[in-house]
Amino acid sequence: MAKTKTPAARASELREEIGKHARLYYVEDRPELTDAAYDALIRELIALEEAHPELVTPDSPTQRVGGTPVGELPNVRHEIPLLSLENAYTPEELRAWADRVVDRLGRTPDFVCELKIDGLSISLVYENGALVRAATRGDGTTGEDVTPNVRTIHAIPTVLHAAGAARKISSKVNIPAVLEVRGEVYFPKKSFAALNARREEAGEPLFANPRNAAAGSLRLLDARITASRRLSAFLYSIARWAGPQEPQSQSQSLLLLEEILLPVNPHRTLVSDLDGIFAFLDEWKTKRHDLPFETDGVVVKVNAFADQKRLGQTAKFPRWAIAYKFPPEEATTVVTHIVVQVGRTGVLTPVAEFTPVLLAGSTVRRATLHNMEDLSKKDVRIGDTVAVEKGGDVIPKVTRVVLEKRPKGAKPFAMPARCPACGEQVVQREGEVAMRCVNPGCPAQVAESLRHFVTRRAMDVEGLGDERIEQLREVGLLKDVASLYALTADQLAPLERWGEKSAANVIDEIEKSKDAGLARLLFGLGVRQVGEKTARILARRFLSMEALEEAGEDALTSVPEIGPETARGILEWFALGPNRSLLAKLRKAGVRMTESPGVSGVGGALSGGVYVLTGTLPRRSRDEAQAAIETAGGKVSGSVSKKTTAVIAGEEPGSKLDKAKALGVAVWTEDDLDRALGEAS
Ligand code: IVH
């Protein structure tokens, strides 16, 4: 009985139990305890340690709980870069890769097949058995220090000796003085579902998939929140092993990691030929759905390190490994409705709603049918059984109709002649596939334009989310974009879920937005054909709204980046009465209609610099990054030369990164870019 034990003995017993059950749950996926029983063990240990603080050990599972938030995640340089993998999408591509390997080696080597875990790569450093650092991959050379967050992941031991003792292995393995291991942090499917359920209840936006959720959670500045999210991890490679028994192959590495109780995915195999690889693919093609985590493919690695060394690497990838991606998944379901949505620019989009169906790990209920052309090509009708596919991205699409299952009498879908939101006649312009509602007062459009107007990239009014906009529209305070500037704190404060402080803040933000400048205003107004980049070009060229309003087609198309279609969109927008009166109202409210030199690029923070983008940045799309650089006066170029000021590298950078390094050109992360732009928070 616990009661008869000394507190010290009970504490150590609890730690051992917790360690064992954490492994059973997170690593081996055969839990013996319910979540509640596991939590009860942790609570008992916390209580015991609170009563006897001298019993707290650094490796106690209670010490995982995250500390206070940090201001910004510090950067970490990886001594050994984290490489990425070449992808194969078909068995033929995989075979071609294997053939090249065999050619280069002059014989068929052994291969290790592992599941490709769909998460976020991390690198862990243990010194004398203690976890001292955990970093994200970043651009492969520089990552972010996420040590406090990773310490909250129960699958990752914070002390290696202790883990060994817990299983009482008279381990043949000595813990190396320095161990750097790489792997993947991921969200177990179950925890992901629970997290999204909690978020839904709290009215927070849902994560699209476990991978995004894992990335978001790991990079949180507040490790206490990371701790509440039950992430897990699998490790798959040893980058440094400073000690005896250094591994000589991939299969040995995985066994060693298992010996010292690090989490290694058990589903793997060592094969001696291609048939072995294909058998593994076949096995997991379907079985993967029964796993408690997401996997999007299989990683095949040449086993012996000597062979890996001989094969070497290309500019981007190691030649000794490849990631085979499972084909996109398909499910069939029945279309229950086709609804028509009205977007910000009045475009009508048909959306198919169907009987909820499980597809690649999440439930899908709807998919866009893009436009009438797409819809009629596929001829999707209400009642149809359709195939829905989800590829690498998370947005499902309808790929085809299962015609044999079409119910008798199902009629082709016709777009409504009138806007479903305002009842006005819809129009289809010559040469355009889109059907539009051209009523600028249409409530659906107004709501969408308000949402767009206040976004960060447009007028950047913080504190006005979708819900508040909806609320203000309902109570009649927001009728159009201009009515934002008539709002007062006294009107907002008494409303539900507002208060004096939030009202004052939002009014401040609105006031501040008056000075956003012409480029942001043009983008925010949603002038047809004018995206962020075009808005900047126009602002730089015409410098004031007045000059732009007066510009004819010739003046517009004389700008190299503006084609006739864009020019027509702009002219039509300015010709519409409601748009003109909207501009007049904004002018009267004191919204600046000119571009300041700083924003137009001249004398901006990056003025005179030439920048090259490569890879996927964590927060901005390529266009957004380019827009940000150009707005600050920098130039974006497609190739690296000695004249390049810096290469801004994201995930999976291309050969531009190597070239930058070879030429000694500075390499920036997106955070470096933010700092240069003066946007770092
Ligand atoms: S090995 C040089 N093994 O997939 C070899 N990667 O597409 C580096 N990943 O960045 C990676 N499961 O984040 C390897 N069993 C596995 C993996 C795996 C998932 C991720 C990893 C890598 C990405 C490449």
Boltz pocket constraint, residues with backbone or C-beta under 6 A from the ligand:
constraints:
  - pocket:
      binder: B
      contacts: [[A, 83], [A, 84], [A, 85], [A, 114], [A, 115], [A, 116], [A, 117], [A, 118], [A, 119], [A, 120], [A, 121], [A, 183], [A, 184], [A, 236], [A, 237], [A, 299], [A, 318], [A, 321], [A, 323]]
      max_distance: 6.0
